[in-house]
Amino acid sequence: MTESVSLNVIGMKCGGCETNVTTKLQAIDGVLSVKASSKDKEVKVDFDAEKTSLDVITDAIIDAGFTVETA
């Protein structure tokens, strides 16, 4: 089942940051697409919920050196 999530990511300041986050997330089995925007401080991810989870995605962003802001 495909799910979409939009996460507020603190610390992305440039295209290099976007690439770093995108590369980390695309390496996860089950991630279908990633759109990172340093301007909007947001990462949009489409993923297969049967292969990965929001926790795995969040951990990968943190591992890349950024903070995920939760509501």
N, C-alpha and C positions, 0 to 999 in steps of 0.2 A: 504494500500500500504506500503510495507516494504522499509525503507530507511536505509542507512548506513552512519555513520559519524565518522571521526577520528579527535579528538581534542587534542591540545597541552595543557597539564595540568602542571602548575608550582606548586611545593611544595611537590609532591609525592617523598618520599625518601626511602621507604621500603615496604616490603610486607604488613605491617599493613595499610599503606596508600592505597595500592591497594585494600585491603579488605574493607576499609572504603568507598572508592568511589564506588566499585562494589556493596556493600550492599545498599547504598543510591540509586543507579540507578536501581537496580533490584526491588526496592520497588515501582517504578513508573509503573502504568498500561500502557501497550503498549511497554515497553522495552523488547526485545526478547533475546538479549545477550549482554554481556559486557566483554571486555578484557582490563584490566588496566595494564600498564607497567611503573613502576617507573624508570627503566633503560632507556626506550625510552621517558619518560615524556609524555606518550600518552595514551588516552583512546579511544577505538573503540567501538561503540555502534550500534547495529541493533535495529530498532524500527518501530512500526506500526504508520505511520504518521496520521492515522485517530484517534488514541487514545492519542497521546502525540506529543510534538514538540521539536525542538532543544532548544528553550528558556527554557522549563521545565527541560530538561536534563542539560543544562548549569547552571541553578539556583541550581539544586541539587548538582552539583560539588562544586559550590561556598559555598553552605550551609554546605558542608562537610569540608570546611576550605581551599580550594585550589583555585587557580586562573586559569581561562581558557584564554589562549592566542589566540587572534584572528588576522588574517592576515590583 
